[in-house]
């Protein structure tokens, strides 16, 4: 259990006294702007519970609702709200329940009610720690520190210069461009039907973080109150397995809901749900195996990449089909190497981005600026 606390000094003191053994991980969060608080919780992705007291916030109830609504969508933490002095039948209570705060986590007293709920959380944490100790596997050896990019391989041998880029052969029917008239007709049809905008995500290789980044884009959209869902478009869907792990997940025949995010297991769902959502994130899996024309026809096309030698070789393959639309999102690139990688992307450098660390793919990493730029083609 890791408890984050956004509260006034008297309430912090109450919680400190309850943790007299100093054996619970309790972290007092600085009271800054709502945006900074959300970003800190989303980026750290460590909190299991967060206590928020409106009296400690600069913005009052309106800001509280916006903050809690976003965090309930973007993280897996459980949120407690201390409404000391508020009437139990107030409109704020109903609105907090509507955005995802459980009734037992809306507290009306900084003394008895708060202490009882915090004590319950402490006891549950102890029981969980005991059970985990019984089944905890032996620790694995720590991975060796990765060498820098320049010591692993040379980018110029992998990323070709613009004038060396392999040409697209027009003889292949799959690579034929859509005619101007047909493109215009599709645009008119889409506008009339008001179907969801599509964000296609494919990985330049296997196990490169494609599904993680697809989910991060979904969570970004949901955090900004866009109605969105994710569809696994490839032949090896995996998200149904996660639905069997999370206790609060809802598993259905062709989809599941995890932390409020709707996830579909097959591309067969696409024609039937396009009018239900504002955005659909399409996870195409490995680029070489995906329907490349579908990828290109989406409102935004994202290629998730890596910088290991075998991963970089796969990026070269994507250049052949690039219609100047693909955005390249690199995973697991140290800060010191990012400038070098961007330079080696040459003509695609303006469409090159770097993913932040996202240890839990079902919790948003909070990097709004990245995803605004990455999805600029469709927002």
C-alpha positions as CSV (number, residue, x, y, z in Angstrom):
1,X,0.0,0.0,0.0
2,X,1.2,3.5,-0.9
3,X,-1.0,6.3,0.3
4,X,-0.7,9.8,-1.2
5,X,-2.1,12.6,0.9
6,X,-3.3,16.0,-0.3
7,X,-4.6,17.6,2.8
8,X,-4.2,20.4,5.3
9,X,-1.6,20.2,8.1
10,X,-4.0,19.1,10.8
11,X,-5.2,16.1,8.7
12,X,-1.6,15.2,7.8
13,X,-0.8,15.2,11.5
14,X,-3.7,12.8,12.2
15,X,-2.4,10.4,9.6
16,X,1.2,10.7,10.9
17,X,0.0,9.8,14.3
18,X,-1.8,6.7,13.0
19,X,1.4,5.6,11.4
20,X,3.3,5.7,14.7
21,X,5.2,2.5,13.8
22,X,6.5,4.2,10.6
23,X,5.8,0.9,8.7
24,X,3.4,2.3,6.1
25,X,4.4,4.1,3.0
26,X,2.6,7.5,3.2
27,X,3.6,10.4,0.9
28,X,2.5,13.9,1.4
29,X,2.0,15.6,-2.0
30,X,2.7,19.3,-2.5
31,X,-0.4,21.4,-3.1
32,X,0.2,23.1,-6.4
33,X,-2.0,23.5,-9.5
34,X,-4.5,20.7,-10.4
35,X,-2.6,20.0,-13.5
36,X,0.7,19.4,-11.6
37,X,-1.0,17.2,-9.0
38,X,-2.5,15.0,-11.8
39,X,0.8,14.9,-13.6
40,X,2.7,13.8,-10.5
41,X,0.2,11.0,-9.6
42,X,0.1,9.8,-13.2
43,X,3.8,9.9,-13.8
44,X,4.8,8.1,-10.6
45,X,2.2,5.3,-11.0
46,X,2.9,4.0,-7.5
47,X,-0.1,5.1,-5.4
48,X,-2.6,2.5,-4.4
49,X,-4.7,5.1,-2.5
50,X,-4.9,8.9,-2.6
51,X,-6.6,11.0,0.0
52,X,-7.8,14.4,-1.2
53,X,-9.2,17.2,1.0
54,X,-10.8,20.1,-0.9
55,X,-9.7,22.6,1.8
56,X,-6.1,22.0,0.8
57,X,-6.7,22.7,-2.9
58,X,-6.4,26.2,-4.5
59,X,-9.5,25.5,-6.6
60,X,-12.5,24.4,-4.6
61,X,-15.3,21.9,-5.6
62,X,-15.2,22.5,-9.3
63,X,-11.5,21.9,-9.5
64,X,-11.8,18.9,-7.2
65,X,-14.3,17.2,-9.5
66,X,-12.2,17.7,-12.6
67,X,-9.1,16.4,-10.8
68,X,-10.8,13.3,-9.4
69,X,-12.7,12.6,-12.7
70,X,-9.4,12.6,-14.6
71,X,-7.5,10.5,-12.1
72,X,-10.3,7.9,-11.8
73,X,-10.0,7.4,-15.6
74,X,-6.2,7.5,-15.9
75,X,-5.0,5.6,-12.9
76,X,-5.8,2.4,-11.0
77,X,-5.6,4.0,-7.5
78,X,-8.5,4.2,-5.1
79,X,-9.5,7.8,-4.2
80,X,-10.7,9.0,-0.8
81,X,-12.2,12.5,-0.4
82,X,-12.5,14.2,2.9
83,X,-15.5,16.5,3.0
84,X,-15.2,17.7,6.6
85,X,-18.1,20.1,7.2
86,X,-20.0,19.3,4.0
87,X,-23.6,18.0,4.2
88,X,-24.0,14.3,3.3
89,X,-26.8,15.0,0.8
90,X,-24.9,17.8,-1.0
91,X,-24.6,17.8,-4.8
92,X,-20.8,17.4,-4.6
93,X,-21.3,14.0,-2.9
94,X,-23.5,12.8,-5.8
95,X,-21.1,14.1,-8.4
96,X,-18.1,12.5,-6.8
97,X,-19.9,9.1,-6.8
98,X,-20.7,9.7,-10.5
99,X,-17.1,10.2,-11.5
100,X,-16.0,7.0,-9.7
101,X,-15.4,7.6,-6.0
102,X,-16.9,4.8,-3.9
103,X,-19.4,5.8,-1.3
104,X,-17.3,4.4,1.6
105,X,-14.4,6.6,0.5
106,X,-16.3,9.9,0.9
107,X,-15.6,10.9,4.5
108,X,-17.4,13.6,6.4
109,X,-15.2,13.9,9.5
110,X,-11.5,14.5,10.0
111,X,-11.5,12.6,13.2
112,X,-13.7,9.5,13.6
113,X,-14.6,8.7,9.9
114,X,-11.1,9.4,8.6
115,X,-9.4,7.4,11.3
116,X,-11.7,4.4,10.8
117,X,-11.2,4.3,7.0
118,X,-7.4,4.8,7.2
119,X,-7.2,2.1,9.8
120,X,-9.2,-0.3,7.5
121,X,-6.7,0.4,4.7
122,X,-3.7,-0.2,7.0
123,X,-5.2,-3.6,8.1
124,X,-5.9,-4.6,4.6
125,X,-2.4,-3.7,3.6
126,X,-1.0,-5.9,6.3
127,X,-3.2,-8.9,5.3
128,X,-2.1,-8.5,1.6
129,X,1.6,-8.2,2.6
130,X,1.3,-11.5,4.6
131,X,-0.4,-13.3,1.7
132,X,2.1,-12.0,-0.8
133,X,5.0,-13.1,1.3
134,X,3.7,-16.7,1.2
135,X,3.6,-16.8,-2.6
136,X,6.3,-14.4,-3.5
137,X,8.8,-16.0,-6.0
138,X,12.5,-15.7,-5.4
139,X,13.9,-12.4,-6.7
140,X,15.4,-12.4,-10.1
141,X,18.8,-11.0,-10.8
142,X,18.9,-7.4,-11.7
143,X,19.3,-6.7,-15.5
144,X,22.7,-5.5,-16.6
145,X,23.0,-1.8,-17.4
146,X,22.5,-1.1,-21.1
147,X,25.3,0.5,-23.0
148,X,24.7,3.8,-24.8
149,X,23.5,3.8,-28.4
150,X,26.8,4.8,-29.9
151,X,28.5,1.8,-28.2
152,X,25.9,-0.7,-29.4
153,X,25.7,0.1,-33.1
154,X,26.0,2.9,-35.6
155,X,22.7,4.5,-36.7
156,X,23.9,5.6,-40.2
157,X,24.2,1.9,-41.2
158,X,20.5,1.4,-40.4
159,X,18.6,4.6,-41.1
160,X,19.0,5.4,-44.9
161,X,19.5,8.9,-46.1
162,X,16.5,10.5,-48.0
163,X,18.0,9.9,-51.4
164,X,18.7,6.3,-50.7
165,X,15.1,5.5,-49.5
166,X,13.7,2.5,-51.4
167,X,11.1,3.5,-53.9
168,X,7.5,2.4,-53.6
169,X,6.6,0.1,-56.6
170,X,3.3,1.2,-58.1
171,X,2.8,-2.2,-59.7
172,X,1.6,-3.7,-56.4
173,X,-2.2,-3.2,-56.0
174,X,-2.0,-3.0,-52.2
175,X,0.3,0.0,-52.6
176,X,-1.9,1.9,-55.2
177,X,-2.8,5.4,-53.9
178,X,-6.6,6.1,-53.5
179,X,-7.8,8.4,-56.2
180,X,-8.6,12.0,-55.4
181,X,-12.3,11.4,-56.1
182,X,-12.5,8.3,-54.0
183,X,-10.6,9.9,-51.2
184,X,-13.1,12.9,-51.3
185,X,-16.1,10.5,-51.3
186,X,-14.7,8.6,-48.3
187,X,-14.2,12.0,-46.5
188,X,-17.8,13.1,-47.2
189,X,-19.2,9.7,-46.2
190,X,-17.2,9.8,-42.9
191,X,-18.4,13.3,-42.2
192,X,-22.0,12.4,-42.8
193,X,-21.9,9.2,-40.7
194,X,-20.0,11.0,-37.9
195,X,-18.0,7.8,-37.3
196,X,-15.1,7.7,-34.8
197,X,-11.7,9.0,-35.8
198,X,-9.1,6.1,-35.9
199,X,-5.6,6.1,-34.4
200,X,-3.6,3.2,-35.8
201,X,-0.7,1.9,-33.8
202,X,1.8,-0.7,-35.0
203,X,5.1,-1.9,-33.7
204,X,8.3,-2.0,-35.9
205,X,9.0,-5.3,-34.1
206,X,7.8,-7.7,-31.5
207,X,7.6,-6.9,-27.7
208,X,8.4,-3.3,-28.3
209,X,5.6,-1.7,-26.3
210,X,3.0,-1.4,-29.0
211,X,0.0,-2.3,-26.8
212,X,1.3,-0.3,-23.9
213,X,1.5,2.8,-26.0
214,X,-1.9,2.1,-27.6
215,X,-3.4,2.0,-24.1
216,X,-1.5,5.2,-23.1
217,X,-3.2,7.0,-26.1
218,X,-6.5,5.6,-25.0
219,X,-6.0,6.8,-21.5
220,X,-4.9,10.3,-22.7
221,X,-8.1,10.6,-24.7
222,X,-10.2,9.5,-21.7
223,X,-8.4,11.8,-19.4
224,X,-9.5,14.6,-21.6
225,X,-13.2,13.4,-21.6
226,X,-13.1,12.0,-25.1
227,X,-15.2,8.9,-25.6
228,X,-12.7,6.3,-26.8
229,X,-12.1,2.6,-27.0
230,X,-9.3,0.2,-28.1
231,X,-9.5,-2.6,-30.7
232,X,-6.9,-5.4,-31.1
233,X,-6.7,-5.6,-34.9
234,X,-4.1,-8.4,-35.0
235,X,-4.3,-12.2,-34.8
236,X,-2.8,-12.6,-31.3
237,X,-5.1,-10.6,-28.9
238,X,-3.8,-10.6,-25.3
239,X,-6.0,-8.1,-23.4
240,X,-8.7,-10.7,-22.4
241,X,-6.0,-12.4,-20.2
242,X,-5.7,-9.2,-18.2
243,X,-9.4,-9.0,-17.6
244,X,-9.1,-12.3,-15.7
245,X,-6.4,-10.9,-13.5
246,X,-7.9,-7.5,-12.4
247,X,-10.6,-8.1,-9.8
248,X,-12.7,-5.2,-10.9
249,X,-12.6,-6.0,-14.6
250,X,-15.7,-6.8,-16.5
251,X,-15.2,-9.6,-19.1
252,X,-17.7,-9.9,-21.9
253,X,-17.9,-12.1,-25.0
254,X,-16.0,-9.8,-27.4
255,X,-14.6,-7.1,-25.1
256,X,-13.7,-6.2,-21.5
257,X,-13.6,-3.1,-19.3
258,X,-10.5,-2.5,-17.2
259,X,-10.5,0.7,-15.0
260,X,-13.2,2.1,-17.2
261,X,-11.5,1.5,-20.5
262,X,-13.4,-0.5,-23.1
263,X,-11.1,-3.0,-24.9
264,X,-12.3,-5.1,-27.9
265,X,-10.5,-8.4,-28.8
266,X,-11.1,-8.5,-32.5
267,X,-11.2,-6.3,-35.6
268,X,-14.7,-7.7,-36.3
269,X,-16.0,-5.1,-33.7
270,X,-14.9,-2.1,-35.8
271,X,-17.9,-1.8,-38.2
272,X,-20.4,-2.1,-35.4
273,X,-19.0,0.4,-32.9
274,X,-17.8,3.2,-35.1
275,X,-20.7,5.5,-34.2
276,X,-20.5,4.8,-30.4
277,X,-17.1,6.5,-29.9
278,X,-15.3,9.7,-30.8
279,X,-12.0,7.9,-31.2
280,X,-10.9,4.3,-31.7
281,X,-7.3,3.2,-31.0
282,X,-6.5,0.3,-33.3
283,X,-3.7,-1.9,-32.1
284,X,-2.3,-3.6,-35.2
285,X,0.6,-5.5,-33.5
286,X,3.7,-6.1,-35.6
287,X,4.0,-3.8,-38.6
288,X,5.1,-6.4,-41.1
289,X,2.0,-8.5,-40.4
290,X,-0.6,-5.7,-40.4
291,X,-2.9,-4.4,-43.1
292,X,-0.7,-1.5,-44.2
293,X,-3.4,0.2,-46.3
294,X,-5.7,0.3,-43.3
295,X,-2.8,1.7,-41.2
296,X,-2.2,4.5,-43.8
297,X,-5.9,5.3,-44.1
298,X,-6.3,6.0,-40.4
299,X,-6.6,9.5,-39.1
300,X,-3.3,9.1,-37.3
301,X,-0.7,6.4,-37.9
302,X,1.9,5.6,-35.2
303,X,4.9,3.3,-35.5
304,X,6.3,2.2,-32.1
305,X,10.1,1.6,-32.4
306,X,13.2,0.6,-30.5
307,X,16.9,1.3,-30.9
308,X,18.4,-2.2,-30.4
309,X,20.0,-3.4,-33.7
310,X,17.3,-5.9,-34.6
311,X,14.6,-3.3,-33.7
312,X,16.2,-0.6,-35.8
313,X,16.4,-2.9,-38.8
314,X,12.6,-3.2,-38.7
315,X,12.3,0.6,-38.8
316,X,14.1,0.7,-42.1
317,X,11.3,-1.6,-43.5
318,X,8.6,1.0,-42.5
319,X,10.3,3.7,-44.6
320,X,9.3,1.9,-47.8
321,X,5.6,2.3,-47.1
322,X,5.7,5.7,-45.4
323,X,3.4,8.2,-47.1
324,X,4.8,11.1,-45.1
325,X,2.1,10.5,-42.5
326,X,3.7,8.0,-40.0
327,X,4.7,9.3,-36.6
328,X,7.6,7.3,-35.0
329,X,7.4,6.7,-31.2
330,X,10.5,5.2,-29.6
331,X,10.4,3.2,-26.4
332,X,13.1,2.7,-23.9
333,X,15.5,5.4,-25.1
334,X,17.7,7.2,-22.5
335,X,17.5,11.0,-22.4
336,X,21.1,11.3,-23.5
337,X,20.5,9.3,-26.7
338,X,17.4,11.0,-27.9
339,X,19.1,13.8,-29.8
340,X,21.3,11.4,-31.7
341,X,18.3,9.2,-32.6
342,X,16.3,12.2,-33.8
343,X,19.2,13.3,-36.0
344,X,19.5,9.8,-37.6
345,X,15.8,9.9,-38.5
346,X,16.7,12.6,-40.9
347,X,13.5,13.6,-43.0
348,X,11.3,12.0,-40.3
349,X,12.9,13.9,-37.4
350,X,10.0,16.2,-37.0
351,X,7.7,13.2,-36.6
352,X,10.0,11.4,-34.1
353,X,8.9,11.2,-30.4
354,X,10.0,9.3,-27.3
355,X,7.8,7.5,-24.9
356,X,8.1,8.0,-21.2
357,X,8.4,5.2,-18.8
358,X,5.0,3.4,-18.3
359,X,5.4,0.5,-16.0
360,X,1.7,-0.2,-15.7
361,X,0.0,0.1,-19.1
362,X,-3.4,0.5,-17.6
363,X,-2.4,3.7,-15.8
364,X,-1.8,6.9,-17.8
365,X,1.8,8.2,-17.6
366,X,0.5,11.8,-17.6
367,X,2.5,13.2,-20.5
368,X,-0.2,15.3,-22.1
369,X,2.2,17.4,-24.3
370,X,3.7,14.3,-25.9
371,X,0.3,12.8,-26.9
372,X,-1.1,16.1,-28.1
373,X,1.8,16.4,-30.5
374,X,1.8,12.7,-31.5
375,X,-2.0,12.8,-32.3
376,X,-2.0,16.2,-33.8
377,X,-3.3,14.8,-37.2
378,X,-6.6,13.9,-35.6
379,X,-7.2,16.0,-32.6
